Amino acid sequence: MKINTDLLHAHQLHARLTGTYQPAAKAHISPIYQTTTYVLEDFDSAVYLNQHADAGFSYTRFGSPNCDELEKKIAHLEHAEAALAVASGLGAISTAVMSIVKAGDHVVFGDVIYGCSYALFAKVLTNLGVTYTRVDTTNVAAIEAAIQPNTTLVYVETPANPTLKISDIEAIAEAVRKHEGIKMIVDSTFASPYLQNPLDLGADLVVHSATKYLCGHGTVTAGVIAGPKAMIDRCRMPYLQCFGAVLDPFAAWQLMQGMKTLGVRMERHCENAMKIAKWLEKHPKVDRVYYPGLESHPTHEIAKKQMRGFGGMMSVDIKGGMDAVRIVMNNVKVFSLATSLGNVDSLIQHSPSMSHFDMTPEERYASEIFDGQVRLSIGIEDVDDLIADLEQALALI
C-alpha cells in the first residue's frame, strides 16, 4: 500500500467487543487502555512478561496496547523492524543515544542541531565521561576526519534546526560503515516519514519529536525511535525501563489520530512553504531565506535527492537585527508566537532566544543562527493570508 493508505490502515487495531449481542463486532477506532497495570493469568506468565517486555503487557511503563499500535505504525512507515514510543522528542533522543554511548566514548554531531539536543551532548553526557566533536555534517570528509578510535556514534539532524541544512544521509552512512562499532542516528523530525526515510539510506536509528508533524495539532508531547529490533529492544530495556520516559495511553491514542492526516497536511505545508520562501527571498527587508526548496539554498541538491518534498520549515534573516525581529514578532496576527513547530497552524519563533538558548552567542553565530533570525513553521492556512500577515508585520520595520 502507498503511504496515505498506510497512514490510515496499517496496523490499525480493531479491538473485538465482548459481552454484546454482536459477537463479531469490533471497534472501528482503537479503544484507550487507560490503565497502569494488567491482571496476569498466572505466576509463570508474570515472570515471563517481566523478562520479555515486548511479549505482552504487564505494566504501562514497559508498554501498552495503545503504544504498541503506535509503535507498529511508526515501524511500518519508517521501514523498520521495530519502534519505541516515549514521552517526548528529547526522551527519544536521550534514550536512543544512551543506549549506544558509555563513559569514555566519543560522539560526532552536527554544528547545527536543536538546542536541547546540543545541551544533551555538551552539558549532560560530558559529565558522564563522554567527549564530542561538532562538525558541519553537510561535509562528509569533515565527519570522517572527526572520527576517533573511541567514537561510537555519529548523530545527524537533517533537515537541521533552524537553518535547514540538509546532510547526505546515504554518504554519511557509507563513511560510518567503514569504521566498526560506530552507529548513526538521524533526527528526521522536520521531514517526518512522509518526506524522508533515513533507515533506507543507511542510518541505524531514526528519531522523531512526534510532538511536531506526526501529531500535527499541538496536543501531544511524544517521541519515537525506529530501527532494528535488537537496538529497539535495548532502548526499551533497560533504558526506557530505568529512565521512565513513558508515553501514556491517551497520548498514544491521540497521536494515532493525528497521524491519519499526515499526508494531506505535509502536502499543504510543503506547498505553502515554497510559495512563502520564494516571496520572502525577494522581499527588500529580508537578508536571507533558509529553505531547502530554494535553488539558492546551499544543500538544495541533496534535499532533492533524498527527500520527497521540502517541508514546511524555514528561517529568515530580517534586516535590522533584533529590533526588527521584535517588531515583526509582536505584530503578526495569523502566525502564533510559539516555540514548537509542525502544527496545522503557522508559528513564528526567535531561535537564538527560544530553541537555541543553550548555545553561547559565539556558538550560534558560528552556526549561522543570527540575532535577526526568525524561524517559521508554515501551517495549512490559505497561503495568501500568511503572506499578507508577514507583509503587514514587515512593513512596520
C-alpha positions as CSV (number, residue, x, y, z in Angstrom):
1,M,0.0,0.0,0.0
2,K,1.1,3.6,-0.5
3,I,1.8,5.9,2.4
4,N,-1.5,7.7,2.6
5,T,-3.3,4.4,2.8
6,D,-0.8,3.1,5.3
7,L,-1.3,6.2,7.5
8,L,-5.0,5.2,7.8
9,H,-4.9,1.5,7.8
10,A,-1.5,-0.1,8.6
11,H,-1.6,-1.9,12.0
12,Q,-4.9,-0.3,12.9
13,L,-6.2,-2.2,15.9
14,H,-9.9,-3.1,15.6
15,A,-10.5,-4.5,19.1
16,R,-13.1,-7.2,19.4
17,L,-16.1,-6.3,21.7
18,T,-17.2,-8.8,24.2
19,G,-20.4,-9.2,26.2
20,T,-22.6,-7.7,23.4
21,Y,-25.3,-9.1,21.2
22,Q,-22.9,-8.8,18.2
23,P,-20.2,-11.5,18.8
24,A,-18.3,-10.4,15.7
25,A,-18.4,-6.6,16.4
26,K,-15.1,-4.7,16.5
27,A,-14.3,-1.2,17.4
28,H,-13.6,0.9,14.3
29,I,-11.2,3.2,16.3
30,S,-8.9,1.7,18.9
31,P,-10.1,2.0,22.5
32,I,-8.0,3.8,25.0
33,Y,-6.5,1.4,27.5
34,Q,-6.3,3.9,30.4
35,T,-4.8,1.5,32.9
36,T,-1.4,1.4,34.7
37,T,-1.3,-2.3,35.2
38,Y,-2.7,-5.6,33.8
39,V,-4.2,-8.6,35.5
40,L,-2.0,-11.5,34.6
41,E,-3.1,-15.1,34.0
42,D,-0.7,-16.9,36.4
43,F,2.7,-16.7,38.1
44,D,4.6,-18.1,35.1
45,S,3.2,-15.6,32.7
46,A,4.0,-12.8,35.1
47,V,7.7,-13.9,35.3
48,Y,7.9,-14.3,31.5
49,L,6.4,-10.9,30.7
50,N,8.7,-9.1,33.1
51,Q,11.6,-10.8,31.4
52,H,10.3,-10.2,27.8
53,A,8.8,-6.7,27.8
54,D,7.7,-6.9,24.1
55,A,5.9,-10.2,24.6
56,G,2.7,-8.7,26.2
57,F,1.5,-6.2,28.7
58,S,2.2,-6.2,32.4
59,Y,2.8,-2.6,33.5
60,T,2.3,0.5,31.4
61,R,5.9,1.8,31.9
62,F,7.0,-1.2,29.8
63,G,4.3,-0.8,27.2
64,S,0.6,-0.6,26.5
65,P,-1.8,-1.6,23.7
66,N,-2.0,2.0,22.5
67,C,1.7,2.4,22.4
68,D,2.1,-0.9,20.8
69,E,-0.2,0.1,18.0
70,L,1.6,3.4,17.5
71,E,5.0,1.6,17.5
72,K,3.9,-0.8,14.9
73,K,2.6,2.0,12.7
74,I,5.9,4.0,13.1
75,A,8.0,1.0,12.3
76,H,5.9,0.4,9.2
77,L,6.2,4.0,8.0
78,E,10.0,4.1,8.6
79,H,10.5,0.6,7.0
80,A,12.0,-0.6,10.3
81,E,11.9,-3.9,12.2
82,A,10.6,-2.2,15.4
83,A,9.9,1.1,17.0
84,L,9.5,2.6,20.5
85,A,7.2,5.4,21.6
86,V,8.3,7.6,24.5
87,A,7.1,10.7,26.3
88,S,8.9,13.4,24.3
89,G,11.2,14.1,21.4
90,L,14.1,14.6,23.8
91,G,13.1,11.4,25.5
92,A,13.5,9.6,22.2
93,I,16.9,11.3,21.5
94,S,18.3,10.7,25.0
95,T,17.0,7.1,25.2
96,A,18.5,6.3,21.7
97,V,21.8,8.0,22.4
98,M,22.3,6.5,25.9
99,S,21.6,3.0,24.5
100,I,24.7,3.4,22.4
101,V,27.3,5.6,24.3
102,K,29.1,4.9,27.6
103,A,31.7,6.6,29.6
104,G,34.9,7.0,27.6
105,D,33.2,7.2,24.3
106,H,33.4,9.9,21.7
107,V,30.4,11.3,19.7
108,V,30.4,13.3,16.4
109,F,27.4,15.5,15.9
110,G,26.3,18.4,13.7
111,D,27.2,22.1,14.3
112,V,23.5,22.9,13.7
113,I,21.1,20.8,15.7
114,Y,18.2,21.5,18.1
115,G,19.4,23.5,21.1
116,C,18.3,20.9,23.7
117,S,19.9,18.1,21.7
118,Y,23.1,20.1,21.8
119,A,22.7,20.5,25.6
120,L,22.4,16.7,26.0
121,F,25.8,16.2,24.3
122,A,27.6,19.3,25.6
123,K,26.2,19.6,29.2
124,V,25.0,16.2,30.3
125,L,27.0,13.5,28.6
126,T,30.2,15.3,29.2
127,N,29.5,14.9,33.0
128,L,29.4,11.1,32.3
129,G,32.8,10.9,30.6
130,V,31.6,11.3,27.0
131,T,33.5,13.6,24.7
132,Y,32.3,15.1,21.4
133,T,33.3,16.9,18.2
134,R,30.9,19.2,16.4
135,V,31.3,19.3,12.6
136,D,29.4,20.5,9.6
137,T,27.6,17.3,8.7
138,T,27.0,18.5,5.2
139,N,30.7,17.9,4.7
140,V,31.3,14.1,4.8
141,A,35.0,14.5,4.8
142,A,34.8,16.6,8.0
143,I,32.8,13.8,9.7
144,E,35.4,11.2,8.7
145,A,38.2,13.5,9.9
146,A,36.5,13.9,13.3
147,I,36.1,10.1,13.9
148,Q,38.4,8.9,16.7
149,P,39.3,5.4,17.9
150,N,36.7,5.7,20.7
151,T,33.9,7.2,18.5
152,T,30.7,5.1,18.9
153,L,28.1,7.5,17.5
154,V,27.6,9.9,14.6
155,Y,24.4,12.0,15.2
156,V,22.9,13.8,12.3
157,E,19.9,16.2,12.2
158,T,18.5,16.7,8.7
159,P,16.8,19.0,7.9
160,A,18.7,20.8,10.7
161,N,17.0,23.2,13.1
162,P,16.9,26.1,12.5
163,T,19.0,26.7,9.3
164,L,17.5,23.8,7.3
165,K,20.9,22.3,6.4
166,I,20.5,19.1,4.6
167,S,23.0,16.3,5.3
168,D,23.6,13.5,2.8
169,I,22.4,10.5,4.9
170,E,23.5,7.9,2.4
171,A,27.0,9.3,2.0
172,I,27.5,9.7,5.8
173,A,26.2,6.2,6.4
174,E,28.7,4.8,3.9
175,A,31.5,6.7,5.6
176,V,30.4,5.5,9.0
177,R,30.2,1.8,7.9
178,K,34.0,1.9,7.2
179,H,34.5,2.0,11.0
180,E,33.5,-1.0,13.1
181,G,31.4,-0.2,16.2
182,I,30.0,3.2,15.2
183,K,26.3,3.7,15.0
184,M,24.4,6.5,13.2
185,I,21.3,8.2,14.5
186,V,19.3,10.6,12.3
187,D,16.8,13.1,13.8
188,S,14.2,13.4,11.0
189,T,11.6,15.5,12.9
190,F,11.5,18.3,10.3
191,A,10.9,15.8,7.4
192,S,8.6,13.2,9.0
193,P,8.3,9.7,7.5
194,Y,6.2,11.3,4.7
195,L,9.1,13.1,3.2
196,Q,12.2,11.0,4.2
197,N,13.2,7.5,5.4
198,P,16.7,7.6,6.9
199,L,16.9,3.9,7.6
200,D,16.5,3.2,3.9
201,L,19.6,5.4,3.3
202,G,21.8,3.6,5.9
203,A,21.1,5.1,9.3
204,D,20.9,2.7,12.2
205,L,18.2,4.5,14.2
206,V,15.8,7.3,13.3
207,V,14.2,9.6,15.9
208,H,11.3,12.0,15.8
209,S,9.8,14.5,18.1
210,A,6.3,13.2,17.5
211,T,5.0,16.3,19.1
212,K,5.6,18.0,15.8
213,Y,4.4,16.8,12.4
214,L,3.3,13.3,13.4
215,C,0.8,14.8,15.8
216,G,0.2,18.0,13.8
217,H,-2.2,19.6,16.2
218,G,-0.1,20.8,19.1
219,T,-2.0,18.5,21.5
220,V,0.6,15.8,22.4
221,T,4.1,15.7,23.6
222,A,5.8,12.5,22.4
223,G,8.8,10.9,20.7
224,V,9.5,7.8,18.7
225,I,12.6,5.7,17.8
226,A,12.7,3.3,14.9
227,G,15.3,0.8,13.8
228,P,16.5,-2.9,14.1
229,K,14.6,-4.9,16.7
230,A,17.7,-5.7,18.7
231,M,18.5,-1.9,19.1
232,I,14.9,-1.0,19.9
233,D,14.8,-3.8,22.5
234,R,17.9,-2.3,24.1
235,C,16.3,1.1,24.1
236,R,13.2,-0.3,25.8
237,M,15.1,-2.5,28.4
238,P,16.9,-1.2,30.4
239,Y,16.8,2.4,29.1
240,L,13.1,3.2,28.9
241,Q,12.6,0.9,31.9
242,C,15.0,3.0,34.0
243,F,14.6,6.5,32.6
244,G,10.8,6.3,32.8
245,A,10.1,8.4,29.7
246,V,6.8,6.7,29.3
247,L,4.1,7.8,26.8
248,D,0.7,7.4,28.4
249,P,-2.1,5.5,26.5
250,F,-4.3,8.5,25.8
251,A,-1.4,10.5,24.3
252,A,-0.5,7.5,22.1
253,W,-4.2,7.3,21.0
254,Q,-4.3,11.0,20.2
255,L,-1.1,10.7,18.2
256,M,-2.5,7.8,16.2
257,Q,-5.5,10.1,15.3
258,G,-3.2,12.9,14.2
259,M,-1.1,10.7,12.0
260,K,-4.1,9.8,9.8
261,T,-3.9,13.2,8.2
262,L,-0.1,13.5,8.0
263,G,0.0,13.1,4.2
264,V,-2.6,15.7,3.4
265,R,-1.0,18.1,5.9
266,M,2.5,17.6,4.6
267,E,1.5,18.3,1.1
268,R,-0.1,21.6,2.1
269,H,2.8,22.5,4.4
270,C,5.2,22.0,1.5
271,E,3.1,23.9,-1.0
272,N,2.6,26.9,1.3
273,A,6.2,27.0,2.4
274,M,7.6,27.0,-1.1
275,K,5.4,30.0,-2.1
276,I,6.3,31.9,1.1
277,A,10.0,31.2,0.7
278,K,10.0,32.5,-2.9
279,W,8.1,35.6,-1.8
280,L,10.4,36.3,1.2
281,E,13.5,35.8,-0.9
282,K,12.5,38.9,-3.0
283,H,11.4,41.0,0.0
284,P,13.5,44.2,0.5
285,K,13.6,43.8,4.2
286,V,14.9,40.2,4.2
287,D,18.6,39.4,4.0
288,R,18.3,35.6,3.6
289,V,15.8,32.8,3.5
290,Y,16.9,29.3,4.7
291,Y,14.6,26.9,2.9
292,P,15.9,23.7,1.1
293,G,13.3,24.1,-1.7
294,L,15.0,27.2,-3.0
295,E,17.8,26.8,-5.5
296,S,19.8,29.4,-3.6
297,H,19.9,27.0,-0.6
298,P,23.4,25.5,-0.4
299,T,22.1,21.9,0.1
300,H,19.2,22.1,-2.3
301,E,20.5,19.3,-4.5
302,I,20.9,16.9,-1.6
303,A,17.4,17.7,-0.5
304,K,16.1,16.9,-4.0
305,K,18.0,13.6,-3.9
306,Q,16.8,12.2,-0.5
307,M,13.5,13.9,0.3
308,R,10.1,13.6,-1.4
309,G,9.3,17.3,-0.6
310,F,11.0,20.2,1.1
311,G,8.8,20.5,4.2
312,G,7.1,23.4,6.0
313,M,10.0,24.8,8.0
314,M,12.2,27.8,7.1
315,S,14.3,30.5,8.8
316,V,14.6,34.1,7.7
317,D,17.3,36.8,8.5
318,I,15.5,40.1,8.8
319,K,17.3,43.3,8.1
320,G,17.6,45.4,11.3
321,G,18.6,42.6,13.6
322,M,16.9,42.0,17.0
323,D,14.9,45.3,16.9
324,A,13.3,44.4,13.6
325,V,12.6,40.9,14.8
326,R,10.8,42.2,17.9
327,I,8.6,44.4,15.7
328,V,7.7,41.5,13.4
329,M,7.0,39.0,16.1
330,N,4.9,41.4,18.1
331,N,2.7,42.3,15.2
332,V,1.9,39.1,13.3
333,K,-1.8,38.3,13.6
334,V,-2.2,34.9,11.9
335,F,1.1,33.4,12.9
336,S,1.3,32.5,16.6
337,L,4.4,33.4,18.6
338,A,5.2,29.9,19.9
339,T,8.3,27.7,20.2
340,S,7.0,24.5,18.7
341,L,6.6,23.5,15.1
342,G,4.7,21.2,12.7
343,N,1.2,22.3,13.7
344,V,-1.7,22.8,11.3
345,D,-1.5,26.5,12.2
346,S,1.6,28.7,11.5
347,L,4.1,29.5,14.2
348,I,6.9,32.0,14.5
349,Q,9.8,32.0,16.9
350,H,13.2,33.7,17.6
351,S,15.6,30.8,17.5
352,P,18.5,32.4,19.4
353,S,16.4,33.1,22.5
354,M,13.9,30.2,22.2
355,S,15.0,26.9,20.7
356,H,18.8,27.5,20.9
357,F,19.3,29.4,24.1
358,D,21.6,26.7,25.4
359,M,24.3,27.7,22.9
360,T,26.6,30.7,23.5
361,P,26.3,33.7,21.2
362,E,29.6,32.8,19.6
363,E,28.4,29.2,19.0
364,R,25.2,30.4,17.5
365,Y,26.9,32.9,15.2
366,A,29.3,30.2,14.0
367,S,26.3,28.1,13.2
368,E,24.6,30.9,11.3
369,I,21.9,31.4,14.0
370,F,21.9,35.1,14.0
371,D,20.1,37.6,16.3
372,G,18.0,38.9,13.4
373,Q,16.7,35.4,12.5
374,V,13.2,34.1,12.9
375,R,12.0,30.5,12.3
376,L,8.7,30.0,10.6
377,S,6.6,26.8,10.8
378,I,4.2,27.2,7.9
379,G,0.8,25.8,8.5
380,I,-2.1,24.8,6.3
381,E,-3.9,28.2,6.2
382,D,-4.6,30.0,2.9
383,V,-1.2,31.0,1.8
384,D,-2.3,34.5,0.7
385,D,-3.4,35.2,4.3
386,L,0.0,34.1,5.6
387,I,1.8,36.3,3.1
388,A,-0.4,39.2,3.9
389,D,0.3,38.8,7.6
390,L,4.1,38.7,7.1
391,E,3.8,41.7,4.7
392,Q,2.0,43.9,7.2
393,A,4.4,43.0,10.1
394,L,7.5,43.6,7.9
395,A,6.0,47.0,6.8
396,L,6.2,48.2,10.4
397,I,10.0,47.9,10.5
